Amino acid sequence: MAVFEVKTRTEPDRITVACAGDCDLDARDQLTAVLLDAVSGATTVFVDLSAVDFLDSSGVHALVTAHRAAQARGGHLYAVNAAGSTAVILELTGLDVLLRAPVTHPPRERPHA
């Protein structure tokens, strides 16, 4: 069992919440509190799941709760970098689509005149 850790990074245009370890019932209250704090402080919140080893319904619940809170404030919460079983859980629950970050394209270079 991997201990759950969460770190928050504030940037000018967003807050990124980086999660690591097992996101389960033991981590639910901590994750929910951190995510709700983040969505109250920024209109755009990215949840980096790249280091999450395990995600169960408790973690899903925290993500949905924070997503709804962000929407209520006119903001957005996006889950990014999920891999392995975490990505599978997001896909099975439909959160991979609901919490998908918008695709940003670099500006096109203009041909030299």
PyRosetta script that sets phi, psi and omega in degrees:
from pyrosetta import init, pose_from_sequence

init()
pose = pose_from_sequence("MAVFEVKTRTEPDRITVACAGDCDLDARDQLTAVLLDAVSGATTVFVDLSAVDFLDSSGVHALVTAHRAAQARGGHLYAVNAAGSTAVILELTGLDVLLRAPVTHPPRERPHA")
pose.set_psi(1, 121.3)
pose.set_omega(1, -179.8)
pose.set_phi(2, -88.5)
pose.set_psi(2, 131.4)
pose.set_omega(2, 178.7)
pose.set_phi(3, -64.2)
pose.set_psi(3, 138.2)
pose.set_omega(3, 179.8)
pose.set_phi(4, -82.8)
pose.set_psi(4, 134.4)
pose.set_omega(4, 176.6)
pose.set_phi(5, -134.6)
pose.set_psi(5, 148.4)
pose.set_omega(5, 178.3)
pose.set_phi(6, -140.7)
pose.set_psi(6, 135.4)
pose.set_omega(6, 178.2)
pose.set_phi(7, -129.6)
pose.set_psi(7, 141.6)
pose.set_omega(7, -179.2)
pose.set_phi(8, -115.8)
pose.set_psi(8, 134.8)
pose.set_omega(8, 177.1)
pose.set_phi(9, -123.9)
pose.set_psi(9, 122.8)
pose.set_omega(9, 179.1)
pose.set_phi(10, -97.0)
pose.set_psi(10, 128.7)
pose.set_omega(10, 177.6)
pose.set_phi(11, -121.7)
pose.set_psi(11, 167.7)
pose.set_omega(11, -176.8)
pose.set_phi(12, -57.3)
pose.set_psi(12, -35.5)
pose.set_omega(12, -174.0)
pose.set_phi(13, -111.5)
pose.set_psi(13, 3.6)
pose.set_omega(13, -177.9)
pose.set_phi(14, -171.7)
pose.set_psi(14, 170.1)
pose.set_omega(14, 171.1)
pose.set_phi(15, -119.0)
pose.set_psi(15, 135.2)
pose.set_omega(15, 174.9)
pose.set_phi(16, -112.2)
pose.set_psi(16, 127.7)
pose.set_omega(16, 177.4)
pose.set_phi(17, -109.1)
pose.set_psi(17, 113.9)
pose.set_omega(17, -179.5)
pose.set_phi(18, -99.7)
pose.set_psi(18, 122.4)
pose.set_omega(18, -178.3)
pose.set_phi(19, -108.2)
pose.set_psi(19, 148.6)
pose.set_omega(19, 178.0)
pose.set_phi(20, -147.2)
pose.set_psi(20, 146.9)
pose.set_omega(20, 177.0)
pose.set_phi(21, 95.4)
pose.set_psi(21, -150.4)
pose.set_omega(21, -177.6)
pose.set_phi(22, -94.5)
pose.set_psi(22, 119.6)
pose.set_omega(22, 179.8)
pose.set_phi(23, -100.4)
pose.set_psi(23, 86.8)
pose.set_omega(23, -173.8)
pose.set_phi(24, -131.4)
pose.set_psi(24, -163.6)
pose.set_omega(24, -177.2)
pose.set_phi(25, -56.1)
pose.set_psi(25, -38.1)
pose.set_omega(25, 179.8)
pose.set_phi(26, -64.9)
pose.set_psi(26, -26.8)
pose.set_omega(26, -177.2)
pose.set_phi(27, -98.7)
pose.set_psi(27, -11.5)
pose.set_omega(27, -171.7)
pose.set_phi(28, -54.3)
pose.set_psi(28, -51.0)
pose.set_omega(28, -176.4)
pose.set_phi(29, -63.6)
pose.set_psi(29, -41.9)
pose.set_omega(29, 178.8)
pose.set_phi(30, -63.7)
pose.set_psi(30, -47.3)
pose.set_omega(30, -178.9)
pose.set_phi(31, -63.8)
pose.set_psi(31, -44.7)
pose.set_omega(31, 179.6)
pose.set_phi(32, -59.5)
pose.set_psi(32, -45.9)
pose.set_omega(32, -179.7)
pose.set_phi(33, -61.9)
pose.set_psi(33, -44.2)
pose.set_omega(33, -179.8)
pose.set_phi(34, -65.6)
pose.set_psi(34, -43.7)
pose.set_omega(34, -179.1)
pose.set_phi(35, -66.9)
pose.set_psi(35, -41.8)
pose.set_omega(35, 178.7)
pose.set_phi(36, -65.0)
pose.set_psi(36, -37.2)
pose.set_omega(36, 175.6)
pose.set_phi(37, -63.5)
pose.set_psi(37, -42.0)
pose.set_omega(37, -179.2)
pose.set_phi(38, -64.5)
pose.set_psi(38, -46.0)
pose.set_omega(38, -178.1)
pose.set_phi(39, -70.9)
pose.set_psi(39, -19.7)
pose.set_omega(39, 175.4)
pose.set_phi(40, -81.1)
pose.set_psi(40, -16.0)
pose.set_omega(40, -177.5)
pose.set_phi(41, -105.5)
pose.set_psi(41, -7.7)
pose.set_omega(41, -178.9)
pose.set_phi(42, -153.5)
pose.set_psi(42, 150.8)
pose.set_omega(42, 178.4)
pose.set_phi(43, -81.5)
pose.set_psi(43, -17.6)
pose.set_omega(43, 178.1)
pose.set_phi(44, -127.5)
pose.set_psi(44, 124.1)
pose.set_omega(44, 179.2)
pose.set_phi(45, -127.5)
pose.set_psi(45, 127.9)
pose.set_omega(45, 174.9)
pose.set_phi(46, -106.7)
pose.set_psi(46, 130.9)
pose.set_omega(46, 177.0)
pose.set_phi(47, -108.2)
pose.set_psi(47, 108.9)
pose.set_omega(47, -178.3)
pose.set_phi(48, -85.9)
pose.set_psi(48, 113.2)
pose.set_omega(48, -176.7)
pose.set_phi(49, -104.0)
pose.set_psi(49, 15.0)
pose.set_omega(49, -174.4)
pose.set_phi(50, -61.3)
pose.set_psi(50, -28.0)
pose.set_omega(50, -177.7)
pose.set_phi(51, -106.0)
pose.set_psi(51, 14.2)
pose.set_omega(51, 177.6)
pose.set_phi(52, -83.3)
pose.set_psi(52, 123.3)
pose.set_omega(52, -178.7)
pose.set_phi(53, -87.9)
pose.set_psi(53, -28.3)
pose.set_omega(53, -174.6)
pose.set_phi(54, -150.3)
pose.set_psi(54, 133.6)
pose.set_omega(54, 178.0)
pose.set_phi(55, -133.5)
pose.set_psi(55, 122.0)
pose.set_omega(55, 177.6)
pose.set_phi(56, -115.3)
pose.set_psi(56, -168.2)
pose.set_omega(56, -176.2)
pose.set_phi(57, -62.7)
pose.set_psi(57, -25.6)
pose.set_omega(57, 177.5)
pose.set_phi(58, -66.5)
pose.set_psi(58, -42.6)
pose.set_omega(58, 176.7)
pose.set_phi(59, -67.8)
pose.set_psi(59, -39.3)
pose.set_omega(59, 176.1)
pose.set_phi(60, -60.1)
pose.set_psi(60, -43.9)
pose.set_omega(60, 179.2)
pose.set_phi(61, -59.8)
pose.set_psi(61, -43.6)
pose.set_omega(61, 179.3)
pose.set_phi(62, -62.0)
pose.set_psi(62, -42.7)
pose.set_omega(62, 179.0)
pose.set_phi(63, -64.0)
pose.set_psi(63, -43.8)
pose.set_omega(63, -179.5)
pose.set_phi(64, -66.4)
pose.set_psi(64, -42.7)
pose.set_omega(64, 178.5)
pose.set_phi(65, -58.9)
pose.set_psi(65, -46.3)
pose.set_omega(65, 179.9)
pose.set_phi(66, -68.4)
pose.set_psi(66, -37.1)
pose.set_omega(66, 177.0)
pose.set_phi(67, -59.8)
pose.set_psi(67, -47.2)
pose.set_omega(67, 179.4)
pose.set_phi(68, -63.1)
pose.set_psi(68, -40.1)
pose.set_omega(68, 178.3)
pose.set_phi(69, -64.7)
pose.set_psi(69, -40.7)
pose.set_omega(69, 178.1)
pose.set_phi(70, -63.7)
pose.set_psi(70, -45.4)
pose.set_omega(70, 178.5)
pose.set_phi(71, -59.6)
pose.set_psi(71, -41.5)
pose.set_omega(71, -179.3)
pose.set_phi(72, -61.3)
pose.set_psi(72, -26.9)
pose.set_omega(72, 179.0)
pose.set_phi(73, -95.7)
pose.set_psi(73, 2.1)
pose.set_omega(73, -177.4)
pose.set_phi(74, 81.9)
pose.set_psi(74, 18.7)
pose.set_omega(74, -178.3)
pose.set_phi(75, -109.3)
pose.set_psi(75, -170.7)
pose.set_omega(75, -177.4)
pose.set_phi(76, -139.6)
pose.set_psi(76, 144.3)
pose.set_omega(76, 173.1)
pose.set_phi(77, -124.7)
pose.set_psi(77, 127.6)
pose.set_omega(77, -178.1)
pose.set_phi(78, -122.2)
pose.set_psi(78, 136.5)
pose.set_omega(78, 173.3)
pose.set_phi(79, -98.7)
pose.set_psi(79, 127.2)
pose.set_omega(79, -176.0)
pose.set_phi(80, -130.6)
pose.set_psi(80, 157.2)
pose.set_omega(80, 172.3)
pose.set_phi(81, 64.6)
pose.set_psi(81, 25.4)
pose.set_omega(81, 176.5)
pose.set_phi(82, -71.3)
pose.set_psi(82, 142.8)
pose.set_omega(82, 179.8)
pose.set_phi(83, -141.6)
pose.set_psi(83, 165.1)
pose.set_omega(83, 175.0)
pose.set_phi(84, 58.1)
pose.set_psi(84, -137.6)
pose.set_omega(84, -176.9)
pose.set_phi(85, -65.6)
pose.set_psi(85, -27.6)
pose.set_omega(85, 176.9)
pose.set_phi(86, -64.1)
pose.set_psi(86, -43.4)
pose.set_omega(86, 177.7)
pose.set_phi(87, -64.3)
pose.set_psi(87, -37.8)
pose.set_omega(87, 179.2)
pose.set_phi(88, -63.0)
pose.set_psi(88, -44.6)
pose.set_omega(88, 179.6)
pose.set_phi(89, -62.2)
pose.set_psi(89, -43.5)
pose.set_omega(89, 178.3)
pose.set_phi(90, -61.5)
pose.set_psi(90, -39.6)
pose.set_omega(90, 179.1)
pose.set_phi(91, -67.2)
pose.set_psi(91, -45.6)
pose.set_omega(91, -178.9)
pose.set_phi(92, -62.6)
pose.set_psi(92, -32.5)
pose.set_omega(92, -178.2)
pose.set_phi(93, -91.5)
pose.set_psi(93, -7.7)
pose.set_omega(93, -178.0)
pose.set_phi(94, 83.9)
pose.set_psi(94, 1.0)
pose.set_omega(94, 179.6)
pose.set_phi(95, -71.4)
pose.set_psi(95, -21.0)
pose.set_omega(95, 177.1)
pose.set_phi(96, -61.3)
pose.set_psi(96, -32.7)
pose.set_omega(96, 178.4)
pose.set_phi(97, -87.2)
pose.set_psi(97, -47.2)
pose.set_omega(97, -177.0)
pose.set_phi(98, -60.2)
pose.set_psi(98, -39.6)
pose.set_omega(98, -175.1)
pose.set_phi(99, -106.3)
pose.set_psi(99, 20.0)
pose.set_omega(99, -179.4)
pose.set_phi(100, -71.9)
pose.set_psi(100, 130.6)
pose.set_omega(100, 177.2)
pose.set_phi(101, -71.6)
pose.set_psi(101, 146.0)
pose.set_omega(101, 178.5)
pose.set_phi(102, -65.6)
pose.set_psi(102, 147.0)
pose.set_omega(102, 178.0)
pose.set_phi(103, -80.1)
pose.set_psi(103, 127.5)
pose.set_omega(103, 176.7)
pose.set_phi(104, -109.8)
pose.set_psi(104, 135.6)
pose.set_omega(104, -179.7)
pose.set_phi(105, -109.2)
pose.set_psi(105, 138.8)
pose.set_omega(105, 176.8)
pose.set_phi(106, -65.5)
pose.set_psi(106, 150.5)
pose.set_omega(106, 179.5)
pose.set_phi(107, -61.2)
pose.set_psi(107, 144.1)
pose.set_omega(107, 178.8)
pose.set_phi(108, -73.1)
pose.set_psi(108, 139.0)
pose.set_omega(108, 176.9)
pose.set_phi(109, -77.9)
pose.set_psi(109, 137.6)
pose.set_omega(109, 178.2)
pose.set_phi(110, -86.0)
pose.set_psi(110, 139.1)
pose.set_omega(110, 177.4)
pose.set_phi(111, -63.8)
pose.set_psi(111, 144.7)
pose.set_omega(111, 178.7)
pose.set_phi(112, -71.7)
pose.set_psi(112, 137.6)
pose.set_omega(112, -179.0)
pose.set_phi(113, -84.5)
pose.dump_pdb("model.pdb")
